[in-house]
């Protein structure tokens, strides 16, 4: 089934004046894989990770943020699941970072080094 996207008049005027690159003329089942950039999946030894405990914007609740990954989203999701299970808490994957609920900095650094990553605690 094909889905046709209608463009409102204001957007049509804007695209006639400027570049027409933001205009969608035809779309079937969302964006295709051809337009998505491939994410390199580096081995753990080549990645330098930063582990940081943060409270900013979280209403006083502590979250341990692991950043610096260069993994495919599927690999990152699997790693996040194992780290959450080891810490016994929840968490999420956002924009190539893993967020684990609670203050688990030293434990996560130890777990990541066991898995072959180069990890450091960042911040004070």
Phi, psi and omega per residue, in radians:
X1 nan 2.266 -3.138
X2 -1.644 2.474 3.120
X3 -1.990 2.124 3.112
X4 -1.746 2.360 -3.085
X5 -1.848 2.193 3.118
X6 -1.550 2.528 -3.131
X7 -1.951 2.260 -3.132
X8 -1.248 2.901 -3.009
X9 -1.136 -0.671 -3.113
X10 -1.139 -0.727 3.134
X11 -1.187 -0.633 3.127
X12 -1.125 -0.723 3.104
X13 -1.109 -0.760 -3.130
X14 -1.087 -0.702 -3.110
X15 -1.249 -0.463 3.090
X16 -1.285 -0.555 3.141
X17 -1.376 -0.738 -3.088
X18 -1.900 -2.720 3.131
X19 -1.283 2.495 -3.111
X20 -1.684 0.501 -3.075
X21 -1.360 -0.384 -3.111
X22 -1.542 0.013 -3.071
X23 -1.503 2.273 3.096
X24 -1.781 2.048 -3.129
X25 -1.663 -0.539 -3.103
X26 -2.665 2.374 3.125
X27 -2.535 2.278 3.101
X28 -2.194 2.009 3.101
X29 1.044 0.749 3.093
X30 1.383 -2.830 -3.139
X31 -1.350 2.493 3.112
X32 -1.468 2.873 -3.118
X33 -1.187 -0.309 -3.122
X34 -1.181 -0.470 -3.110
X35 -1.569 -0.194 -3.121
X36 -1.550 2.422 3.125
X37 -1.399 2.392 3.106
X38 -1.255 2.467 3.120
X39 -1.754 2.159 3.128
X40 -1.151 2.509 -3.134
X41 -1.955 1.494 -3.075
X42 -1.314 2.652 3.059
X43 -1.222 2.748 -3.070
X44 -1.012 -0.582 -3.085
X45 -1.125 -0.431 -3.065
X46 -1.635 0.077 -3.070
X47 -1.927 2.291 3.066
X48 -1.807 1.975 -3.068
X49 -1.835 2.604 3.071
X50 -2.060 2.252 3.104
X51 -1.935 2.179 -3.049
X52 -2.440 2.352 3.053
X53 -1.613 2.223 -3.047
X54 -2.289 2.606 3.041
X55 -2.196 -0.080 -3.045
X56 -1.131 2.257 3.060
X57 1.237 0.322 -3.096
X58 -2.183 0.396 3.086
X59 0.975 0.709 3.059
X60 1.485 -0.053 -3.136
X61 -1.526 2.414 -3.117
X62 -1.464 2.431 3.085
X63 -2.375 2.342 3.076
X64 -1.644 2.114 -3.072
X65 -1.895 2.198 3.086
X66 -1.915 2.082 -3.097
X67 -2.201 2.882 3.096
X68 1.836 0.217 -3.105
X69 -1.342 2.530 2.950
X70 -2.247 1.316 -3.094
X71 -2.288 2.773 2.972
X72 -1.207 2.644 -3.104
X73 -0.994 -0.597 -3.137
X74 -1.176 -0.751 3.121
X75 -1.137 -0.705 3.134
X76 -1.135 -0.671 3.124
X77 -1.154 -0.695 3.104
X78 -1.129 -0.761 3.126
X79 -1.117 -0.726 3.127
X80 -1.079 -0.690 -3.136
X81 -1.120 -0.735 3.136
X82 -1.209 -0.682 3.126
X83 -1.155 -0.693 3.106
X84 -1.111 -0.700 3.130
X85 -1.154 -0.695 3.132
X86 -1.157 -0.592 -3.132
X87 -1.523 -0.306 -3.122
X88 1.231 0.625 3.138
X89 -2.540 3.068 -3.129
X90 -1.558 3.123 3.119
X91 3.012 -3.031 -3.103
X92 -2.699 2.946 3.040
X93 -1.989 2.155 3.128
X94 -2.350 2.126 3.005
X95 0.811 1.005 3.125
X96 1.006 0.512 2.961
X97 -2.254 2.682 3.083
X98 -1.960 2.286 3.094
X99 -2.000 2.140 3.110
X100 -1.957 2.294 -3.116
X101 -1.232 2.306 3.105
X102 1.792 3.078 -3.139
X103 -1.709 1.674 -3.087
X104 -2.171 0.498 -3.053
X105 -0.933 -1.089 -3.092
X106 -1.083 -0.650 3.138
X107 -1.150 -0.736 3.140
X108 -1.172 -0.674 3.098
X109 -1.061 -0.767 3.124
X110 -1.086 -0.774 3.133
X111 -1.131 -0.706 -3.131
X112 -1.192 -0.659 3.112
X113 -1.162 -0.635 3.072
X114 -1.095 -0.574 3.141
X115 -1.441 -0.068 3.059
X116 1.797 0.052 3.118
X117 -1.462 2.720 2.975
X118 -1.684 1.900 -3.048
X119 -2.202 2.525 3.101
X120 -2.363 2.660 3.000
X121 -1.466 2.271 -3.111
X122 -1.966 2.553 3.107
X123 1.514 3.111 -3.068
X124 -1.985 nan nan
